[in-house]
Amino acid sequence: MKALDVEARVDNLDAVLGFVDEQLEEIGCPPKIQMQIDLAVEEIFVNIANYAYQPETGNAAVCVETDAAQQTVTITFTDRGMPYDPLAREDPDITQSVEERQIGGLGVFLVKQTMDDVQYEYRDGMNILTVCKRIAAWEGQA
Amino acid sequence: MTVNQNKNENKLTYAIEGRIDTKTAPELEKALEGALEGITELVFDFAEVSYISSAGLRVLLKAQKQMNKQGKMRILHANDDVTEIFEVTGFNEILTIE
């Protein structure tokens, strides 16, 4: 298990993605799954950066755990910002027409669609969002 | 991300390379601002797009809303991974993806 603690700013997105990708490359994660995980990481980290501490700033911790036996990657995002459960938000209606579709609300929906499991809890003053993805064709030794 | 723009009378084509994400999507949005005046055909060539996040989808949705008022918009050559993102978000139903 490895963790990165950074200031929750959009400018740090590349550092967060670099950190996550490094772990994924170690286990030989297929590019398609890596892209989906990068997408989830971007959507979640950017949400924390944009909303968690507004108007102030604070840190976010990103923890990556790989499980060879289960063939899963679990990524946990922790912040001490205002309590916010992104999963409580209603999914956008993807059958709506262009005119009806709202610009926004797609990020968390994408996370739910591309990850195998997404959990949120608020504990000890922290927002803890955990995503889990099964890795087919696991190659590495974790 | 790099954006190559080609205008031919009322047709405007953007050939995009790289990632359309939180950091780069605003550049695309800015490129589109004011550029759509008088345009009846807007084309995005996605052959070299490797990644799109919700920030990029928002820019496409905004462009589609604008083009519905004045013409057509098409997205060409999206790769399988990007196409899947369009599918899970229902964007394949509201955009013209060829």
gemmi code that builds the backbone of each chain (N, CA, C; Angstrom):
import gemmi

chains = {
    "A": [
        ("MET", (0.841, -1.197, 0.000), (0.000, 0.000, 0.000), (0.873, 1.243, 0.000)),
        ("LYS", (0.585, 2.155, -0.923), (1.351, 3.401, -0.976), (0.394, 4.584, -0.941)),
        ("ALA", (0.856, 5.648, -0.341), (-0.022, 6.808, -0.197), (0.701, 8.087, -0.600)),
        ("LEU", (-0.076, 9.025, -1.096), (0.439, 10.333, -1.485), (-0.454, 11.381, -0.832)),
        ("ASP", (0.172, 12.343, -0.201), (-0.594, 13.403, 0.450), (-0.215, 14.714, -0.234)),
        ("VAL", (-1.186, 15.340, -0.882), (-0.883, 16.581, -1.601), (-1.947, 17.629, -1.318)),
        ("GLU", (-1.600, 18.876, -1.590), (-2.590, 19.939, -1.516), (-3.618, 19.677, -2.621)),
        ("ALA", (-4.894, 19.784, -2.252), (-5.959, 19.490, -3.217), (-6.142, 20.667, -4.166)),
        ("ARG", (-5.263, 20.728, -5.174), (-5.354, 21.752, -6.213), (-5.308, 21.047, -7.558)),
        ("VAL", (-6.039, 21.583, -8.536), (-6.059, 20.961, -9.864), (-4.636, 20.853, -10.428)),
        ("ASP", (-3.790, 21.805, -10.069), (-2.391, 21.765, -10.528), (-1.675, 20.492, -10.114)),
        ("ASN", (-2.167, 19.854, -9.066), (-1.505, 18.630, -8.587), (-2.059, 17.362, -9.228)),
        ("LEU", (-3.000, 17.524, -10.162), (-3.601, 16.344, -10.800), (-2.540, 15.465, -11.476)),
        ("ASP", (-1.605, 16.087, -12.173), (-0.583, 15.293, -12.870), (0.259, 14.486, -11.881)),
        ("ALA", (0.552, 15.092, -10.735), (1.340, 14.384, -9.715), (0.556, 13.182, -9.195)),
        ("VAL", (-0.742, 13.373, -8.988), (-1.585, 12.288, -8.484), (-1.684, 11.168, -9.523)),
        ("LEU", (-1.911, 11.555, -10.778), (-2.009, 10.541, -11.838), (-0.685, 9.800, -12.010)),
        ("GLY", (0.417, 10.546, -11.912), (1.739, 9.918, -12.022), (1.951, 8.886, -10.928)),
        ("PHE", (1.535, 9.250, -9.726), (1.668, 8.359, -8.579), (0.829, 7.086, -8.779)),
        ("VAL", (-0.408, 7.257, -9.205), (-1.297, 6.104, -9.401), (-0.796, 5.226, -10.559)),
        ("ASP", (-0.429, 5.875, -11.654), (0.021, 5.115, -12.832), (1.260, 4.278, -12.534)),
        ("GLU", (2.122, 4.831, -11.687), (3.330, 4.098, -11.312), (2.970, 2.752, -10.669)),
        ("GLN", (1.982, 2.779, -9.781), (1.559, 1.534, -9.123), (0.913, 0.581, -10.139)),
        ("LEU", (0.145, 1.159, -11.063), (-0.558, 0.330, -12.049), (0.430, -0.320, -13.006)),
        ("GLU", (1.479, 0.438, -13.362), (2.473, -0.117, -14.270), (3.241, -1.253, -13.609)),
        ("GLU", (3.467, -1.140, -12.307), (4.170, -2.199, -11.581), (3.460, -3.544, -11.671)),
        ("ILE", (2.137, -3.501, -11.750), (1.393, -4.757, -11.798), (0.969, -5.116, -13.225)),
        ("GLY", (1.493, -4.376, -14.192), (1.183, -4.691, -15.585), (-0.281, -4.492, -15.931)),
        ("CYS", (-0.854, -3.429, -15.384), (-2.265, -3.139, -15.652), (-2.485, -2.871, -17.147)),
        ("PRO", (-3.482, -3.529, -17.757), (-3.764, -3.275, -19.179), (-4.111, -1.804, -19.415)),
        ("PRO", (-3.669, -1.234, -20.547), (-3.857, 0.202, -20.823), (-5.318, 0.648, -20.728)),
        ("LYS", (-6.230, -0.173, -21.180), (-7.647, 0.217, -21.160), (-8.127, 0.431, -19.722)),
        ("ILE", (-7.726, -0.498, -18.835), (-8.148, -0.381, -17.441), (-7.433, 0.792, -16.773)),
        ("GLN", (-6.172, 0.978, -17.154), (-5.436, 2.128, -16.610), (-6.126, 3.436, -16.998)),
        ("MET", (-6.618, 3.501, -18.241), (-7.320, 4.704, -18.676), (-8.576, 4.933, -17.842)),
        ("GLN", (-9.295, 3.851, -17.569), (-10.527, 3.993, -16.774), (-10.210, 4.424, -15.346)),
        ("ILE", (-9.131, 3.871, -14.799), (-8.745, 4.254, -13.437), (-8.282, 5.714, -13.418)),
        ("ASP", (-7.478, 6.108, -14.429), (-7.050, 7.513, -14.525), (-8.263, 8.443, -14.561)),
        ("LEU", (-9.268, 8.015, -15.300), (-10.483, 8.821, -15.428), (-11.157, 8.994, -14.060)),
        ("ALA", (-11.299, 7.888, -13.334), (-11.924, 7.951, -12.011), (-11.102, 8.842, -11.081)),
        ("VAL", (-9.774, 8.693, -11.139), (-8.890, 9.484, -10.270), (-9.038, 10.964, -10.600)),
        ("GLU", (-9.052, 11.274, -11.888), (-9.206, 12.683, -12.286), (-10.521, 13.260, -11.767)),
        ("GLU", (-11.607, 12.544, -12.018), (-12.920, 13.077, -11.630), (-13.004, 13.300, -10.115)),
        ("ILE", (-12.498, 12.347, -9.358), (-12.601, 12.444, -7.898), (-11.666, 13.522, -7.355)),
        ("PHE", (-10.416, 13.502, -7.809), (-9.451, 14.470, -7.281), (-9.865, 15.907, -7.631)),
        ("VAL", (-10.339, 16.098, -8.854), (-10.747, 17.440, -9.280), (-11.952, 17.923, -8.467)),
        ("ASN", (-12.860, 17.012, -8.160), (-14.000, 17.382, -7.308), (-13.526, 17.837, -5.934)),
        ("ILE", (-12.581, 17.105, -5.374), (-12.047, 17.490, -4.063), (-11.376, 18.865, -4.177)),
        ("ALA", (-10.564, 19.019, -5.234), (-9.831, 20.281, -5.425), (-10.793, 21.460, -5.586)),
        ("ASN", (-11.893, 21.231, -6.285), (-12.808, 22.344, -6.591), (-13.797, 22.655, -5.475)),
        ("TYR", (-14.133, 21.650, -4.678), (-15.250, 21.864, -3.746), (-14.966, 21.604, -2.270)),
        ("ALA", (-14.060, 20.693, -1.956), (-13.968, 20.218, -0.573), (-13.679, 21.326, 0.436)),
        ("TYR", (-12.782, 22.232, 0.070), (-12.318, 23.209, 1.063), (-12.724, 24.641, 0.739)),
        ("GLN", (-13.511, 24.829, -0.295), (-13.826, 26.187, -0.743), (-14.359, 27.041, 0.399)),
        ("PRO", (-13.898, 28.297, 0.504), (-12.925, 28.964, -0.374), (-11.474, 28.763, 0.061)),
        ("GLU", (-11.265, 27.935, 1.055), (-9.889, 27.742, 1.502), (-9.255, 26.562, 0.777)),
        ("THR", (-8.085, 26.158, 1.245), (-7.460, 24.992, 0.625), (-7.099, 23.996, 1.713)),
        ("GLY", (-6.838, 22.784, 1.303), (-6.459, 21.731, 2.243), (-5.865, 20.587, 1.463)),
        ("ASN", (-5.575, 19.525, 2.182), (-4.903, 18.413, 1.521), (-5.855, 17.270, 1.183)),
        ("ALA", (-5.402, 16.444, 0.267), (-6.090, 15.197, -0.045), (-5.052, 14.090, -0.025)),
        ("ALA", (-5.432, 12.959, 0.523), (-4.540, 11.803, 0.515), (-5.090, 10.780, -0.474)),
        ("VAL", (-4.191, 10.235, -1.266), (-4.572, 9.217, -2.248), (-3.782, 7.962, -1.919)),
        ("CYS", (-4.486, 6.885, -1.663), (-3.838, 5.656, -1.252), (-4.168, 4.546, -2.259)),
        ("VAL", (-3.140, 3.866, -2.739), (-3.343, 2.812, -3.737), (-2.958, 1.470, -3.135)),
        ("GLU", (-3.877, 0.539, -3.222), (-3.641, -0.783, -2.670), (-3.893, -1.819, -3.764)),
        ("THR", (-2.905, -2.667, -4.016), (-3.094, -3.703, -5.026), (-3.177, -5.056, -4.334)),
        ("ASP", (-4.083, -5.877, -4.801), (-4.296, -7.191, -4.191), (-4.201, -8.260, -5.275)),
        ("ALA", (-3.063, -8.950, -5.284), (-2.815, -9.933, -6.339), (-3.792, -11.095, -6.258)),
        ("ALA", (-4.122, -11.522, -5.035), (-5.011, -12.672, -4.876), (-6.397, -12.369, -5.437)),
        ("GLN", (-6.887, -11.165, -5.123), (-8.219, -10.777, -5.595), (-8.172, -10.151, -6.993)),
        ("GLN", (-6.969, -9.852, -7.454), (-6.785, -9.151, -8.736), (-7.562, -7.836, -8.762)),
        ("THR", (-7.353, -7.065, -7.716), (-8.040, -5.771, -7.638), (-7.057, -4.647, -7.303)),
        ("VAL", (-7.442, -3.458, -7.714), (-6.760, -2.243, -7.279), (-7.795, -1.411, -6.533)),
        ("THR", (-7.434, -0.992, -5.328), (-8.339, -0.178, -4.528), (-7.671, 1.171, -4.277)),
        ("ILE", (-8.382, 2.231, -4.593), (-7.829, 3.570, -4.394), (-8.746, 4.337, -3.447)),
        ("THR", (-8.128, 4.884, -2.404), (-8.893, 5.608, -1.397), (-8.491, 7.075, -1.406)),
        ("PHE", (-9.496, 7.937, -1.448), (-9.285, 9.394, -1.415), (-9.810, 9.909, -0.094)),
        ("THR", (-8.961, 10.635, 0.618), (-9.371, 11.158, 1.918), (-9.135, 12.664, 1.965)),
        ("ASP", (-10.165, 13.395, 2.409), (-9.953, 14.831, 2.630), (-10.667, 15.238, 3.912)),
        ("ARG", (-10.265, 16.396, 4.429), (-10.864, 16.902, 5.665), (-11.749, 18.105, 5.379)),
        ("GLY", (-12.262, 18.168, 4.189), (-13.139, 19.270, 3.809), (-14.538, 19.074, 4.338)),
        ("MET", (-15.458, 19.882, 3.811), (-16.836, 19.782, 4.302), (-17.432, 18.432, 3.908)),
        ("PRO", (-18.273, 17.870, 4.789), (-18.835, 16.550, 4.495), (-19.607, 16.576, 3.182)),
        ("TYR", (-19.277, 15.658, 2.301), (-19.985, 15.611, 1.011), (-19.958, 14.183, 0.472)),
        ("ASP", (-21.143, 13.657, 0.270), (-21.251, 12.302, -0.281), (-21.574, 12.405, -1.764)),
        ("PRO", (-20.572, 12.215, -2.632), (-20.830, 12.376, -4.067), (-21.793, 11.311, -4.607)),
        ("LEU", (-21.899, 10.199, -3.891), (-22.760, 9.108, -4.375), (-24.236, 9.393, -4.103)),
        ("ALA", (-24.489, 10.386, -3.236), (-25.881, 10.716, -2.919), (-26.522, 11.519, -4.051)),
        ("ARG", (-25.679, 12.058, -4.892), (-26.190, 12.869, -5.998), (-26.893, 11.971, -7.024)),
        ("GLU", (-28.008, 12.463, -7.510), (-28.774, 11.690, -8.485), (-27.992, 11.584, -9.801)),
        ("ASP", (-28.030, 10.415, -10.423), (-27.343, 10.243, -11.707), (-27.999, 11.114, -12.768)),
        ("PRO", (-27.192, 11.624, -13.701), (-27.818, 12.372, -14.800), (-28.674, 11.424, -15.642)),
        ("ASP", (-29.732, 11.960, -16.220), (-30.591, 11.153, -17.082), (-29.952, 11.109, -18.465)),
        ("ILE", (-29.346, 9.965, -18.789), (-28.580, 9.906, -20.039), (-29.465, 9.649, -21.257)),
        ("THR", (-30.778, 9.607, -21.033), (-31.670, 9.459, -22.190), (-32.219, 10.809, -22.653)),
        ("GLN", (-31.838, 11.874, -21.953), (-32.353, 13.193, -22.327), (-31.747, 13.687, -23.638)),
        ("SER", (-32.453, 14.608, -24.255), (-31.967, 15.197, -25.505), (-30.850, 16.200, -25.193)),
        ("VAL", (-30.197, 16.652, -26.252), (-29.115, 17.627, -26.087), (-29.594, 18.862, -25.328)),
        ("GLU", (-30.783, 19.342, -25.692), (-31.280, 20.569, -25.067), (-31.520, 20.368, -23.578)),
        ("GLU", (-31.998, 19.163, -23.227), (-32.322, 18.905, -21.827), (-31.092, 18.586, -20.981)),
        ("ARG", (-30.078, 18.003, -21.633), (-28.920, 17.560, -20.857), (-28.242, 18.736, -20.194)),
        ("GLN", (-27.926, 18.565, -18.907), (-27.245, 19.603, -18.167), (-25.744, 19.467, -18.386)),
        ("ILE", (-25.080, 20.613, -18.408), (-23.627, 20.590, -18.503), (-23.104, 20.403, -17.078)),
        ("GLY", (-22.681, 19.218, -16.775), (-22.198, 18.945, -15.426), (-22.815, 17.682, -14.852)),
        ("GLY", (-22.301, 17.241, -13.728), (-22.840, 16.058, -13.064), (-22.384, 14.746, -13.668)),
        ("LEU", (-21.498, 14.833, -14.645), (-21.084, 13.610, -15.336), (-19.906, 12.906, -14.682)),
        ("GLY", (-19.108, 13.663, -13.932), (-17.879, 13.105, -13.381), (-18.108, 11.910, -12.477)),
        ("VAL", (-18.940, 12.102, -11.471), (-19.188, 11.021, -10.513), (-19.893, 9.851, -11.210)),
        ("PHE", (-20.755, 10.186, -12.146), (-21.455, 9.156, -12.903), (-20.445, 8.282, -13.666)),
        ("LEU", (-19.453, 8.919, -14.270), (-18.412, 8.170, -14.980), (-17.643, 7.255, -14.029)),
        ("VAL", (-17.378, 7.765, -12.835), (-16.673, 6.945, -11.838), (-17.496, 5.687, -11.532)),
        ("LYS", (-18.798, 5.886, -11.310), (-19.671, 4.747, -10.985), (-19.732, 3.754, -12.144)),
        ("GLN", (-19.715, 4.284, -13.358), (-19.849, 3.416, -14.526), (-18.577, 2.615, -14.813)),
        ("THR", (-17.415, 3.202, -14.522), (-16.177, 2.547, -14.932), (-15.513, 1.736, -13.815)),
        ("MET", (-15.883, 1.990, -12.563), (-15.291, 1.227, -11.462), (-16.229, 0.082, -11.069)),
        ("ASP", (-15.663, -0.957, -10.447), (-16.500, -2.097, -10.050), (-17.213, -1.830, -8.730)),
        ("ASP", (-16.598, -1.004, -7.893), (-17.240, -0.702, -6.622), (-16.823, 0.711, -6.184)),
        ("VAL", (-17.772, 1.476, -5.651), (-17.479, 2.822, -5.147), (-18.186, 2.974, -3.806)),
        ("GLN", (-17.442, 3.360, -2.789), (-18.017, 3.505, -1.449), (-17.624, 4.856, -0.871)),
        ("TYR", (-18.564, 5.434, -0.128), (-18.258, 6.696, 0.560), (-18.565, 6.555, 2.031)),
        ("GLU", (-17.715, 7.112, 2.864), (-18.079, 7.255, 4.273), (-17.464, 8.541, 4.836)),
        ("TYR", (-18.144, 9.076, 5.859), (-17.616, 10.236, 6.566), (-17.270, 9.766, 7.956)),
        ("ARG", (-15.981, 9.820, 8.256), (-15.538, 9.273, 9.533), (-14.430, 10.144, 10.111)),
        ("ASP", (-14.509, 10.430, 11.397), (-13.481, 11.209, 12.101), (-13.160, 12.520, 11.380)),
        ("GLY", (-14.209, 13.180, 10.874), (-14.004, 14.465, 10.209), (-13.428, 14.349, 8.806)),
        ("MET", (-13.476, 13.143, 8.241), (-12.892, 12.963, 6.913), (-13.906, 12.379, 5.930)),
        ("ASN", (-13.858, 12.916, 4.704), (-14.555, 12.285, 3.591), (-13.649, 11.178, 3.073)),
        ("ILE", (-14.171, 9.967, 3.021), (-13.360, 8.839, 2.546), (-14.099, 8.184, 1.385)),
        ("LEU", (-13.532, 8.319, 0.194), (-14.150, 7.735, -0.995), (-13.229, 6.627, -1.513)),
        ("THR", (-13.775, 5.448, -1.644), (-12.971, 4.299, -2.045), (-13.513, 3.719, -3.348)),
        ("VAL", (-12.624, 3.558, -4.320), (-13.030, 2.909, -5.567), (-12.216, 1.631, -5.747)),
        ("CYS", (-12.863, 0.633, -6.299), (-12.189, -0.643, -6.507), (-12.401, -1.080, -7.954)),
        ("LYS", (-11.314, -1.569, -8.560), (-11.400, -2.021, -9.951), (-10.735, -3.386, -10.071)),
        ("ARG", (-11.434, -4.306, -10.697), (-10.839, -5.612, -10.978), (-9.936, -5.492, -12.195)),
        ("ILE", (-8.772, -6.124, -12.089), (-7.809, -6.080, -13.182), (-7.788, -7.448, -13.844)),
        ("ALA", (-8.318, -7.516, -15.037), (-8.212, -8.757, -15.793), (-6.777, -8.873, -16.296)),
        ("ALA", (-6.317, -10.043, -16.567), (-4.976, -10.271, -17.119), (-3.888, -9.685, -16.218)),
        ("TRP", (-4.026, -9.951, -14.939), (-3.035, -9.490, -13.958), (-1.687, -10.124, -14.283)),
        ("GLU", (-0.629, -9.300, -14.344), (0.679, -9.855, -14.713), (1.688, -9.811, -13.581)),
        ("GLY", (1.593, -8.768, -12.754), (2.675, -8.510, -11.807), (2.570, -9.265, -10.490)),
        ("GLN", (3.579, -9.091, -9.682), (3.592, -9.649, -8.333), (3.352, -8.508, -7.371)),
        ("ALA", (2.275, -8.548, -6.643), (2.010, -7.451, -5.715), (2.323, -7.904, -4.288)),
    ],
    "B": [
        ("MET", (-2.441, 18.254, -25.024), (-3.414, 18.347, -26.102), (-2.989, 19.426, -27.087)),
        ("THR", (-3.057, 19.119, -28.377), (-2.888, 20.161, -29.381), (-4.128, 20.178, -30.264)),
        ("VAL", (-4.480, 21.364, -30.707), (-5.672, 21.536, -31.533), (-5.257, 22.158, -32.856)),
        ("ASN", (-5.548, 21.458, -33.942), (-5.300, 22.018, -35.269), (-6.636, 22.384, -35.896)),
        ("GLN", (-6.721, 23.648, -36.245), (-7.989, 24.179, -36.715), (-7.924, 24.428, -38.219)),
        ("ASN", (-8.976, 24.033, -38.919), (-9.019, 24.251, -40.358), (-10.402, 24.769, -40.743)),
        ("LYS", (-10.430, 25.954, -41.304), (-11.714, 26.530, -41.672), (-11.820, 26.623, -43.184)),
        ("ASN", (-12.940, 26.114, -43.689), (-13.186, 26.158, -45.127), (-14.615, 26.664, -45.325)),
        ("GLU", (-14.709, 27.947, -45.638), (-16.009, 28.616, -45.729), (-16.814, 28.396, -44.442)),
        ("ASN", (-17.943, 27.662, -44.539), (-18.777, 27.507, -43.338), (-18.470, 26.243, -42.549)),
        ("LYS", (-17.419, 25.538, -42.971), (-17.064, 24.290, -42.293), (-15.795, 24.491, -41.457)),
        ("LEU", (-15.908, 24.109, -40.210), (-14.774, 24.266, -39.300), (-14.386, 22.890, -38.755)),
        ("THR", (-13.106, 22.548, -38.902), (-12.631, 21.240, -38.428), (-11.551, 21.429, -37.374)),
        ("TYR", (-11.713, 20.696, -36.287), (-10.670, 20.670, -35.257), (-10.088, 19.270, -35.198)),
        ("ALA", (-8.826, 19.143, -35.519), (-8.139, 17.862, -35.334), (-7.410, 17.959, -33.992)),
        ("ILE", (-7.809, 17.087, -33.075), (-7.280, 17.181, -31.717), (-6.346, 16.014, -31.445)),
        ("GLU", (-5.240, 16.312, -30.778), (-4.296, 15.258, -30.403), (-4.097, 15.280, -28.900)),
        ("GLY", (-4.107, 14.084, -28.297), (-3.762, 13.988, -26.884), (-4.962, 13.825, -25.969)),
        ("ARG", (-4.831, 14.372, -24.767), (-5.835, 14.170, -23.724), (-6.740, 15.394, -23.582)),
        ("ILE", (-8.053, 15.139, -23.539), (-8.992, 16.230, -23.269), (-9.462, 16.038, -21.831)),
        ("ASP", (-8.795, 16.724, -20.916), (-9.069, 16.505, -19.496), (-9.329, 17.833, -18.793)),
        ("THR", (-9.345, 17.789, -17.476), (-9.643, 18.983, -16.691), (-8.714, 20.143, -17.045)),
        ("LYS", (-7.447, 19.792, -17.315), (-6.477, 20.848, -17.570), (-6.549, 21.383, -18.993)),
        ("THR", (-6.851, 20.504, -19.956), (-6.793, 20.928, -21.360), (-8.153, 21.347, -21.924)),
        ("ALA", (-9.247, 20.837, -21.358), (-10.568, 21.156, -21.908), (-10.830, 22.665, -22.005)),
        ("PRO", (-10.390, 23.464, -20.998), (-10.620, 24.914, -21.119), (-9.973, 25.526, -22.369)),
        ("GLU", (-8.831, 24.956, -22.809), (-8.189, 25.461, -24.037), (-9.088, 25.234, -25.243)),
        ("LEU", (-9.712, 24.055, -25.277), (-10.605, 23.733, -26.392), (-11.833, 24.634, -26.347)),
        ("GLU", (-12.346, 24.827, -25.147), (-13.519, 25.679, -24.981), (-13.212, 27.105, -25.469)),
        ("LYS", (-12.014, 27.565, -25.133), (-11.595, 28.898, -25.527), (-11.445, 28.995, -27.050)),
        ("ALA", (-10.886, 27.940, -27.643), (-10.710, 27.924, -29.103), (-12.063, 28.021, -29.807)),
        ("LEU", (-13.089, 27.407, -29.189), (-14.417, 27.385, -29.813), (-15.162, 28.708, -29.651)),
        ("GLU", (-14.835, 29.415, -28.578), (-15.560, 30.659, -28.293), (-15.392, 31.659, -29.427)),
        ("GLY", (-16.495, 32.089, -29.951), (-16.435, 33.084, -31.022), (-16.122, 32.500, -32.391)),
        ("ALA", (-15.587, 31.262, -32.408), (-15.178, 30.666, -33.684), (-16.351, 30.077, -34.449)),
        ("LEU", (-17.475, 29.894, -33.756), (-18.601, 29.190, -34.391), (-19.542, 30.121, -35.154)),
        ("GLU", (-19.254, 31.390, -35.103), (-20.146, 32.333, -35.790), (-20.162, 32.050, -37.292)),
        ("GLY", (-21.355, 31.824, -37.821), (-21.496, 31.575, -39.258), (-21.150, 30.162, -39.686)),
        ("ILE", (-20.766, 29.323, -38.729), (-20.378, 27.940, -39.057), (-21.635, 27.061, -39.129)),
        ("THR", (-21.749, 26.295, -40.197), (-22.892, 25.388, -40.327), (-22.471, 23.932, -40.196)),
        ("GLU", (-21.161, 23.684, -40.289), (-20.674, 22.313, -40.125), (-19.423, 22.325, -39.250)),
        ("LEU", (-19.554, 21.687, -38.087), (-18.429, 21.629, -37.145), (-17.985, 20.174, -37.025)),
        ("VAL", (-16.695, 19.936, -37.250), (-16.176, 18.565, -37.222), (-15.029, 18.482, -36.215)),
        ("PHE", (-15.095, 17.451, -35.369), (-13.966, 17.149, -34.490), (-13.338, 15.843, -34.956)),
        ("ASP", (-12.080, 15.903, -35.336), (-11.380, 14.675, -35.699), (-10.671, 14.159, -34.446)),
        ("PHE", (-11.168, 13.024, -33.940), (-10.670, 12.460, -32.683), (-9.657, 11.338, -32.900)),
        ("ALA", (-9.135, 11.198, -34.118), (-8.226, 10.078, -34.409), (-7.064, 10.002, -33.418)),
        ("GLU", (-6.571, 11.162, -32.993), (-5.401, 11.179, -32.100), (-5.760, 11.531, -30.664)),
        ("VAL", (-7.050, 11.410, -30.323), (-7.453, 11.672, -28.931), (-7.335, 10.363, -28.144)),
        ("SER", (-6.553, 10.401, -27.072), (-6.298, 9.171, -26.318), (-7.174, 9.056, -25.074)),
        ("TYR", (-7.816, 10.166, -24.687), (-8.476, 10.191, -23.380), (-9.446, 11.361, -23.335)),
        ("ILE", (-10.610, 11.123, -22.734), (-11.525, 12.250, -22.503), (-12.196, 12.058, -21.145)),
        ("SER", (-12.257, 13.137, -20.369), (-12.937, 13.070, -19.072), (-14.184, 13.954, -19.141)),
        ("SER", (-14.887, 14.079, -18.015), (-16.146, 14.831, -18.022), (-15.927, 16.285, -18.438)),
        ("ALA", (-14.734, 16.811, -18.167), (-14.446, 18.198, -18.547), (-14.502, 18.349, -20.071)),
        ("GLY", (-14.017, 17.339, -20.779), (-14.069, 17.354, -22.245), (-15.480, 17.138, -22.752)),
        ("LEU", (-16.209, 16.240, -22.084), (-17.598, 15.981, -22.487), (-18.440, 17.250, -22.374)),
        ("ARG", (-18.180, 18.017, -21.325), (-18.925, 19.268, -21.133), (-18.719, 20.225, -22.310)),
        ("VAL", (-17.468, 20.307, -22.791), (-17.177, 21.213, -23.909), (-17.902, 20.734, -25.174)),
        ("LEU", (-17.916, 19.413, -25.383), (-18.605, 18.871, -26.557), (-20.113, 19.115, -26.470)),
        ("LEU", (-20.665, 18.936, -25.272), (-22.108, 19.145, -25.099), (-22.479, 20.603, -25.374)),
        ("LYS", (-21.637, 21.492, -24.859), (-21.875, 22.922, -25.066), (-21.816, 23.258, -26.568)),
        ("ALA", (-20.834, 22.696, -27.253), (-20.693, 22.933, -28.699), (-21.897, 22.363, -29.454)),
        ("GLN", (-22.356, 21.170, -29.033), (-23.506, 20.555, -29.701), (-24.760, 21.411, -29.513)),
        ("LYS", (-24.931, 21.938, -28.299), (-26.091, 22.805, -28.044), (-26.060, 24.016, -28.976)),
        ("GLN", (-24.879, 24.582, -29.129), (-24.726, 25.747, -30.013), (-25.007, 25.356, -31.469)),
        ("MET", (-24.419, 24.224, -31.907), (-24.545, 23.835, -33.320), (-25.962, 23.391, -33.669)),
        ("ASN", (-26.715, 22.925, -32.698), (-28.109, 22.559, -32.975), (-28.913, 23.758, -33.458)),
        ("LYS", (-28.442, 24.942, -33.081), (-29.151, 26.158, -33.476), (-28.763, 26.607, -34.882)),
        ("GLN", (-27.598, 26.129, -35.348), (-27.096, 26.723, -36.591), (-26.563, 25.747, -37.629)),
        ("GLY", (-26.564, 24.448, -37.311), (-26.035, 23.514, -38.308), (-25.789, 22.140, -37.730)),
        ("LYS", (-24.711, 21.512, -38.208), (-24.413, 20.138, -37.809), (-23.069, 20.064, -37.095)),
        ("MET", (-22.949, 19.027, -36.270), (-21.655, 18.770, -35.624), (-21.401, 17.267, -35.684)),
        ("ARG", (-20.172, 16.888, -36.024), (-19.820, 15.465, -36.102), (-18.493, 15.212, -35.390)),
        ("ILE", (-18.381, 14.005, -34.859), (-17.115, 13.586, -34.263), (-16.632, 12.368, -35.038)),
        ("LEU", (-15.413, 12.457, -35.553), (-14.891, 11.383, -36.397), (-13.747, 10.635, -35.720)),
        ("HIS", (-13.642, 9.343, -36.055), (-12.459, 8.522, -35.753), (-12.127, 8.360, -34.276)),
        ("ALA", (-13.126, 8.418, -33.394), (-12.822, 8.213, -31.969), (-12.370, 6.760, -31.752)),
        ("ASN", (-11.355, 6.562, -30.922), (-10.884, 5.194, -30.676), (-11.860, 4.445, -29.748)),
        ("ASP", (-11.603, 3.163, -29.538), (-12.550, 2.328, -28.785), (-12.756, 2.817, -27.351)),
        ("ASP", (-11.658, 3.221, -26.697), (-11.765, 3.648, -25.300), (-12.594, 4.926, -25.177)),
        ("VAL", (-12.352, 5.856, -26.084), (-13.100, 7.117, -26.059), (-14.563, 6.861, -26.431)),
        ("THR", (-14.765, 5.966, -27.397), (-16.142, 5.620, -27.801), (-16.908, 5.031, -26.622)),
        ("GLU", (-16.208, 4.226, -25.811), (-16.872, 3.634, -24.651), (-17.312, 4.701, -23.654)),
        ("ILE", (-16.492, 5.736, -23.502), (-16.871, 6.841, -22.615), (-18.125, 7.541, -23.161)),
        ("PHE", (-18.191, 7.708, -24.464), (-19.396, 8.296, -25.071), (-20.609, 7.396, -24.795)),
        ("GLU", (-20.395, 6.093, -24.858), (-21.521, 5.167, -24.690), (-22.045, 5.142, -23.257)),
        ("VAL", (-21.143, 5.060, -22.276), (-21.624, 4.942, -20.891), (-22.297, 6.226, -20.410)),
        ("THR", (-21.984, 7.346, -21.065), (-22.605, 8.605, -20.655), (-23.815, 8.954, -21.521)),
        ("GLY", (-24.117, 8.083, -22.505), (-25.248, 8.364, -23.392), (-24.923, 9.414, -24.437)),
        ("PHE", (-23.660, 9.840, -24.503), (-23.288, 10.865, -25.483), (-23.376, 10.344, -26.917)),
        ("ASN", (-23.290, 9.012, -27.065), (-23.421, 8.456, -28.420), (-24.832, 8.685, -28.973)),
        ("GLU", (-25.789, 8.956, -28.073), (-27.168, 9.209, -28.517), (-27.391, 10.671, -28.889)),
        ("ILE", (-26.634, 11.564, -28.293), (-26.908, 12.993, -28.521), (-25.866, 13.660, -29.416)),
        ("LEU", (-24.736, 12.981, -29.630), (-23.743, 13.514, -30.562), (-23.747, 12.638, -31.809)),
        ("THR", (-23.257, 13.170, -32.897), (-23.123, 12.363, -34.112), (-21.687, 11.858, -34.163)),
        ("ILE", (-21.543, 10.566, -33.901), (-20.206, 9.980, -33.821), (-20.045, 9.001, -34.983)),
        ("GLU", (-19.064, 9.274, -35.821), (-18.914, 8.450, -37.033), (-17.558, 7.772, -37.065)),
    ],
}
model = gemmi.Model(1)
for chain_id, residues in chains.items():
    chain = gemmi.Chain(chain_id)
    for i, (resn, *xyz) in enumerate(residues, 1):
        res = gemmi.Residue()
        res.name, res.seqid = resn, gemmi.SeqId(i, " ")
        for name, pos in zip(("N", "CA", "C"), xyz):
            atom = gemmi.Atom()
            atom.name, atom.element = name, gemmi.Element(name[0])
            atom.pos, atom.b_iso = gemmi.Position(*pos), 0.0
            res.add_atom(atom)
        chain.add_residue(res)
    model.add_chain(chain)
structure = gemmi.Structure()
structure.add_model(model)
structure.setup_entities()
